[in-house]
Amino acid sequence: MIKTISATLDEKGNSGIINVLVDEVYYLGVESRSSMILLETPSRTYYTPGTLNYWTHVLNRSGYHFHIADRSNSINISKIVEVDERYKIAFFDKHDRSKKCTMSSTGKREVMELLSQTNTPYVLL
């Protein structure tokens, strides 16, 4: 199982490579201007090259539970603590609502099913 992803603090890589713990990643996002994947963590955003499909597949084959929730986000199922069913938003911290991820209608339905299958504790809003 991989434990880290090599990433940078900026899109151009000026910071050099930083290893980001996969266990800290809330979700993967797409940076359309630069074709980079965003790694959203509690403390900051990191950048790595690749596609959403590629990273979701690699992480799932490495023992994690990521799911593409809409065309630009792949959610780490084990990090969800609350789901707003009406607005289709997943939250990752009960006390800080700034880290959130949108879902499509189909994505929300699939995420809810995965949450029940993996026995991930969460609150439905």
RODREN-458174 format. One record per residue: residue number from 0; chain; x, y, z of N, C-alpha, C in turn. Coordinates in nm, 4 decimals, padded with zeros to 6 digits. Layout:
<atoms>
(NUM A (X Y Z) (X Y Z) (X Y Z))
...
</atoms>
This chain:
<atoms>
(0 A (00.0852 -00.1182 00.0000) (00.0000 00.0000 00.0000) (00.0894 00.1241 00.0000))
(1 A (00.0630 00.2152 -00.0929) (00.1377 00.3398 -00.0929) (00.0886 00.4240 00.0247))
(2 A (00.1774 00.4986 00.0830) (00.1413 00.5813 00.1974) (00.1501 00.7300 00.1666))
(3 A (00.2263 00.7653 00.0618) (00.2431 00.9059 00.0267) (00.2280 00.9263 -00.1235))
(4 A (00.1967 01.0506 -00.1586) (00.1933 01.0933 -00.2983) (00.2922 01.2079 -00.3110))
(5 A (00.3771 01.2027 -00.4107) (00.4699 01.3121 -00.4359) (00.3929 01.4276 -00.4992))
(6 A (00.4045 01.5453 -00.4406) (00.3287 01.6618 -00.4863) (00.4113 01.7876 -00.4630))
(7 A (00.3537 01.9012 -00.4996) (00.4177 02.0301 -00.4771) (00.3170 02.1253 -00.4119))
(8 A (00.3687 02.2379 -00.3625) (00.2829 02.3382 -00.2990) (00.2218 02.4348 -00.3997))
(9 A (00.2726 02.4319 -00.5229) (00.2225 02.5219 -00.6256) (00.2156 02.4486 -00.7591))
(10 A (00.1396 02.5045 -00.8515) (00.1164 02.4400 -00.9808) (00.2428 02.4207 -01.0635))
(11 A (00.3375 02.5115 -01.0493) (00.4589 02.5063 -01.1324) (00.5699 02.4233 -01.0701))
(12 A (00.5537 02.3816 -00.9457) (00.6548 02.2988 -00.8805) (00.7695 02.3762 -00.8204))
(13 A (00.7533 02.5065 -00.7990) (00.8607 02.5888 -00.7438) (00.9023 02.5473 -00.6034))
(14 A (00.8149 02.4798 -00.5324) (00.8450 02.4397 -00.3945) (00.9302 02.3142 -00.3870))
(15 A (00.9450 02.2456 -00.4992) (01.0105 02.1157 -00.4954) (00.9095 02.0100 -00.4532))
(16 A (00.9544 01.8868 -00.4443) (00.8644 01.7761 -00.4133) (00.8442 01.7619 -00.2630))
(17 A (00.7190 01.7396 -00.2269) (00.6779 01.7148 -00.0891) (00.5969 01.5863 -00.0898))
(18 A (00.6212 01.5002 00.0065) (00.5418 01.3776 00.0170) (00.4200 01.4044 00.1043))
(19 A (00.3020 01.3810 00.0486) (00.1753 01.4035 00.1174) (00.1202 01.2680 00.1610))
(20 A (00.0853 01.2554 00.2875) (00.0264 01.1309 00.3372) (-00.1126 01.1110 00.2772))
(21 A (-00.1357 00.9979 00.2148) (-00.2652 00.9696 00.1534) (-00.3748 00.9713 00.2604))
(22 A (-00.3449 00.9256 00.3803) (-00.4437 00.9246 00.4890) (-00.4934 01.0638 00.5252))
(23 A (-00.4211 01.1686 00.4862) (-00.4629 01.3051 00.5163) (-00.5442 01.3688 00.4033))
(24 A (-00.5527 01.3036 00.2895) (-00.6219 01.3612 00.1738) (-00.7731 01.3448 00.1897))
(25 A (-00.8453 01.4581 00.1904) (-00.9919 01.4556 00.1961) (-01.0502 01.4182 00.0602))
(26 A (-01.0003 01.4856 -00.0418) (-01.0488 01.4570 -00.1767) (-00.9488 01.5050 -00.2803))
(27 A (-00.9657 01.4540 -00.4016) (-00.8865 01.4954 -00.5164) (-00.9741 01.5866 -00.6003))
(28 A (-00.9164 01.6924 -00.6505) (-00.9887 01.7834 -00.7380) (-00.9129 01.8040 -00.8669))
(29 A (-00.9780 01.8650 -00.9645) (-00.9156 01.8912 -01.0937) (-00.8876 02.0402 -01.1055))
(30 A (-00.7645 02.0736 -01.1402) (-00.7256 02.2120 -01.1698) (-00.7249 02.2229 -01.3209))
(31 A (-00.8337 02.2735 -01.3769) (-00.8512 02.2700 -01.5225) (-00.7527 02.3585 -01.5976))
(32 A (-00.7085 02.4677 -01.5385) (-00.6159 02.5571 -01.6087) (-00.4807 02.4935 -01.6329))
(33 A (-00.4380 02.4072 -01.5420) (-00.3034 02.3521 -01.5544) (-00.2998 02.2005 -01.5712))
(34 A (-00.4143 02.1359 -01.5794) (-00.4214 01.9900 -01.5906) (-00.3512 01.9210 -01.4742))
(35 A (-00.3660 01.9765 -01.3568) (-00.3091 01.9184 -01.2359) (-00.4199 01.8644 -01.1473))
(36 A (-00.3833 01.7690 -01.0631) (-00.4751 01.7168 -00.9627) (-00.4449 01.7879 -00.8317))
(37 A (-00.5508 01.8327 -00.7654) (-00.5386 01.8968 -00.6351) (-00.5575 01.7912 -00.5280))
(38 A (-00.4697 01.7910 -00.4304) (-00.4838 01.7040 -00.3142) (-00.5281 01.7940 -00.1994))
(39 A (-00.6538 01.7827 -00.1589) (-00.7074 01.8674 -00.0526) (-00.6904 01.7964 00.0813))
(40 A (-00.6184 01.8613 00.1725) (-00.5936 01.8065 00.3063) (-00.6465 01.9053 00.4106))
(41 A (-00.6439 01.8694 00.5384) (-00.6921 01.9628 00.6406) (-00.6165 02.0958 00.6419))
(42 A (-00.4893 02.0924 00.6094) (-00.4081 02.2128 00.6253) (-00.3846 02.2932 00.4978))
(43 A (-00.3873 02.2272 00.3808) (-00.3573 02.3003 00.2565) (-00.3894 02.2179 00.1334))
(44 A (-00.3674 02.2799 00.0192) (-00.3857 02.2152 -00.1106) (-00.2482 02.1872 -00.1706))
(45 A (-00.2325 02.0672 -00.2255) (-00.1100 02.0281 -00.2941) (-00.1437 01.9979 -00.4395))
(46 A (-00.0420 01.9940 -00.5238) (-00.0597 01.9712 -00.6675) (00.0246 01.8534 -00.7129))
(47 A (-00.0332 01.7719 -00.8003) (00.0407 01.6608 -00.8606) (-00.0128 01.6386 -01.0030))
(48 A (00.0717 01.5943 -01.0947) (00.0232 01.5707 -01.2313) (-00.0582 01.4422 -01.2396))
(49 A (-00.1398 01.4325 -01.3424) (-00.2177 01.3118 -01.3656) (-00.3630 01.3451 -01.3928))
(50 A (-00.4449 01.2424 -01.3955) (-00.5880 01.2618 -01.4169) (-00.6639 01.2109 -01.2948))
(51 A (-00.7859 01.2562 -01.2829) (-00.8715 01.2136 -01.1720) (-00.8963 01.0629 -01.1780))
(52 A (-00.9235 01.0121 -01.2962) (-00.9465 00.8678 -01.3111) (-00.8233 00.7874 -01.2726))
(53 A (-00.7068 00.8335 -01.3177) (-00.5820 00.7630 -01.2872) (-00.5591 00.7559 -01.1369))
(54 A (-00.5629 00.8700 -01.0678) (-00.5330 00.8722 -00.9244) (-00.6390 00.7988 -00.8429))
(55 A (-00.7636 00.8071 -00.8826) (-00.8691 00.7333 -00.8121) (-00.8423 00.5832 -00.8242))
(56 A (-00.8108 00.5383 -00.9438) (-00.7822 00.3959 -00.9667) (-00.6593 00.3512 -00.8876))
(57 A (-00.5501 00.4260 -00.8958) (-00.4261 00.3890 -00.8267) (-00.4486 00.3815 -00.6755))
(58 A (-00.5163 00.4805 -00.6204) (-00.5382 00.4812 -00.4749) (-00.6304 00.3672 -00.4315))
(59 A (-00.7330 00.3394 -00.5108) (-00.8220 00.2277 -00.4767) (-00.7501 00.0933 -00.4870))
(60 A (-00.6635 00.0782 -00.5860) (-00.5858 -00.0458 -00.5994) (-00.4797 -00.0576 -00.4900))
(61 A (-00.4560 00.0531 -00.4188) (-00.3584 00.0538 -00.3101) (-00.4255 00.0401 -00.1731))
(62 A (-00.5560 00.0116 -00.1720) (-00.6244 -00.0146 -00.0466) (-00.7059 00.0995 00.0108))
(63 A (-00.7150 00.2115 -00.0600) (-00.7943 00.3254 -00.0119) (-00.9346 00.3203 -00.0739))
(64 A (-01.0217 00.4097 -00.0295) (-01.1607 00.4122 -00.0774) (-01.1947 00.5504 -00.1325))
(65 A (-01.1516 00.5776 -00.2540) (-01.1848 00.7030 -00.3222) (-01.2953 00.6739 -00.4232))
(66 A (-01.3801 00.7736 -00.4464) (-01.4882 00.7567 -00.5433) (-01.5113 00.8877 -00.6166))
(67 A (-01.5218 00.8809 -00.7482) (-01.5481 01.0006 -00.8274) (-01.6927 01.0417 -00.8039))
(68 A (-01.7092 01.1555 -00.7368) (-01.8414 01.2011 -00.6933) (-01.9059 01.2961 -00.7934))
(69 A (-01.8268 01.3592 -00.8749) (-01.8754 01.4385 -00.9880) (-01.7597 01.4523 -01.0856))
(70 A (-01.7763 01.5278 -01.1907) (-01.6728 01.5280 -01.2953) (-01.5403 01.5907 -01.2535))
(71 A (-01.5366 01.6570 -01.1380) (-01.4107 01.7209 -01.0983) (-01.3632 01.6857 -00.9574))
(72 A (-01.4258 01.5879 -00.8914) (-01.3870 01.5521 -00.7548) (-01.3913 01.4016 -00.7323))
(73 A (-01.2932 01.3532 -00.6583) (-01.2917 01.2145 -00.6135) (-01.2745 01.2172 -00.4619))
(74 A (-01.3739 01.1662 -00.3910) (-01.3802 01.1785 -00.2453) (-01.3174 01.0580 -00.1766))
(75 A (-01.2410 01.0857 -00.0706) (-01.1896 00.9810 00.0169) (-01.3044 00.9435 00.1107))
(76 A (-01.3705 00.8340 00.0836) (-01.4911 00.7926 00.1562) (-01.4667 00.7857 00.3066))
(77 A (-01.3509 00.7390 00.3474) (-01.3228 00.7213 00.4902) (-01.3061 00.8529 00.5654))
(78 A (-01.2969 00.9654 00.4943) (-01.2779 01.0960 00.5582) (-01.4079 01.1754 00.5737))
(79 A (-01.5176 01.1273 00.5171) (-01.6444 01.1995 00.5249) (-01.7003 01.1902 00.6666))
(80 A (-01.7395 01.3058 00.7236) (-01.8015 01.3064 00.8563) (-01.9462 01.3535 00.8518))
(81 A (-01.9820 01.4300 00.7477) (-02.1193 01.4775 00.7316) (-02.1534 01.4835 00.5836))
(82 A (-02.2814 01.4604 00.5529) (-02.3294 01.4717 00.4158) (-02.4558 01.5567 00.4168))
(83 A (-02.4547 01.6624 00.3385) (-02.5749 01.7438 00.3189) (-02.6467 01.6839 00.1986))
(84 A (-02.7521 01.6105 00.2281) (-02.8223 01.5364 00.1239) (-02.8931 01.6289 00.0254))
(85 A (-02.9465 01.7382 00.0744) (-03.0205 01.8309 -00.0118) (-02.9289 01.9004 -00.1129))
(86 A (-02.8158 01.9518 -00.0632) (-02.7244 02.0269 -00.1503) (-02.6119 01.9415 -00.2078))
(87 A (-02.6097 01.8136 -00.1732) (-02.5119 01.7177 -00.2266) (-02.3674 01.7624 -00.1993))
(88 A (-02.3387 01.7811 -00.0699) (-02.2057 01.8245 -00.0269) (-02.1548 01.7294 00.0814))
(89 A (-02.0307 01.6867 00.0680) (-01.9647 01.6071 00.1709) (-01.8735 01.6984 00.2516))
(90 A (-01.8769 01.6844 00.3831) (-01.7921 01.7620 00.4734) (-01.6941 01.6684 00.5424))
(91 A (-01.5778 01.7226 00.5776) (-01.4704 01.6405 00.6322) (-01.4299 01.6792 00.7742))
(92 A (-01.4867 01.7868 00.8266) (-01.4557 01.8323 00.9625) (-01.5819 01.8944 01.0205))
(93 A (-01.6297 01.8409 01.1324) (-01.7540 01.8904 01.1926) (-01.7438 02.0355 01.2388))
(94 A (-01.6225 02.0800 01.2677) (-01.6030 02.2136 01.3226) (-01.5557 02.3164 01.2204))
(95 A (-01.5148 02.2693 01.1034) (-01.4650 02.3588 00.9988) (-01.5312 02.3202 00.8665))
(96 A (-01.6264 02.3988 00.8242) (-01.7021 02.3673 00.7031) (-01.6332 02.4151 00.5752))
(97 A (-01.5130 02.4702 00.5865) (-01.4459 02.5211 00.4670) (-01.3960 02.4081 00.3764))
(98 A (-01.3680 02.2920 00.4327) (-01.3249 02.1780 00.3514) (-01.4471 02.0942 00.3194))
(99 A (-01.4955 02.1104 00.1957) (-01.6148 02.0394 00.1523) (-01.5987 02.0026 00.0064))
(100 A (-01.6814 01.9106 -00.0371) (-01.6712 01.8603 -00.1732) (-01.8109 01.8390 -00.2295))
(101 A (-01.8320 01.8859 -00.3507) (-01.9625 01.8702 -00.4149) (-01.9749 01.7316 -00.4778))
(102 A (-02.0999 01.6921 -00.4968) (-02.1296 01.5642 -00.5598) (-02.2434 01.5842 -00.6592))
(103 A (-02.2439 01.5078 -00.7644) (-02.3584 01.5062 -00.8546) (-02.4686 01.4225 -00.7883))
(104 A (-02.5868 01.4214 -00.8468) (-02.6949 01.3393 -00.7907) (-02.6564 01.1915 -00.7905))
(105 A (-02.6017 01.1458 -00.9011) (-02.5580 01.0061 -00.9092) (-02.4425 00.9810 -00.8140))
(106 A (-02.3467 01.0746 -00.8086) (-02.2325 01.0616 -00.7188) (-02.2746 01.0536 -00.5735))
(107 A (-02.3718 01.1357 -00.5345) (-02.4201 01.1339 -00.3956) (-02.4816 00.9983 -00.3622))
(108 A (-02.5626 00.9462 -00.4518) (-02.6255 00.8161 -00.4306) (-02.5182 00.7070 -00.4144))
(109 A (-02.4169 00.7104 -00.5004) (-02.3092 00.6107 -00.4933) (-02.2254 00.6276 -00.3675))
(110 A (-02.1971 00.7525 -00.3287) (-02.1198 00.7789 -00.2066) (-02.1961 00.7295 -00.0838))
(111 A (-02.3261 00.7542 -00.0806) (-02.4070 00.7086 00.0328) (-02.4032 00.5559 00.0434))
(112 A (-02.4081 00.4883 -00.0691) (-02.4002 00.3423 -00.0699) (-02.2644 00.2947 -00.0201))
(113 A (-02.1576 00.3608 -00.0657) (-02.0226 00.3237 -00.0212) (-02.0035 00.3501 00.1278))
(114 A (-02.0604 00.4587 00.1781) (-02.0509 00.4874 00.3215) (-02.1130 00.3740 00.4027))
(115 A (-02.2257 00.3232 00.3577) (-02.2899 00.2145 00.4320) (-02.2123 00.0841 00.4180))
(116 A (-02.1541 00.0589 00.3023) (-02.0769 -00.0638 00.2796) (-01.9477 -00.0669 00.3612))
(117 A (-01.8859 00.0510 00.3785) (-01.7577 00.0568 00.4496) (-01.7758 00.0854 00.5983))
(118 A (-01.9011 00.0977 00.6425) (-01.9310 00.1267 00.7834) (-01.8632 00.2539 00.8330))
(119 A (-01.8493 00.3514 00.7467) (-01.7921 00.4804 00.7832) (-01.8951 00.5602 00.8603))
(120 A (-01.8641 00.6022 00.9843) (-01.9611 00.6811 01.0611) (-01.9717 00.8232 01.0039))
(121 A (-02.0941 00.8708 00.9852) (-02.1169 01.0043 00.9329) (-02.2524 01.0544 00.9812))
(122 A (-02.2738 01.1848 00.9697) (-02.4004 01.2481 01.0068) (-02.4674 01.2952 00.8791))
(123 A (-02.5940 01.2656 00.8654) (-02.6719 01.3093 00.7498) (-02.7405 01.4395 00.7856))
(124 A (-02.7166 01.5431 00.7066) (-02.7775 01.6746 00.7324) (-02.9037 01.6928 00.6512))
</atoms>
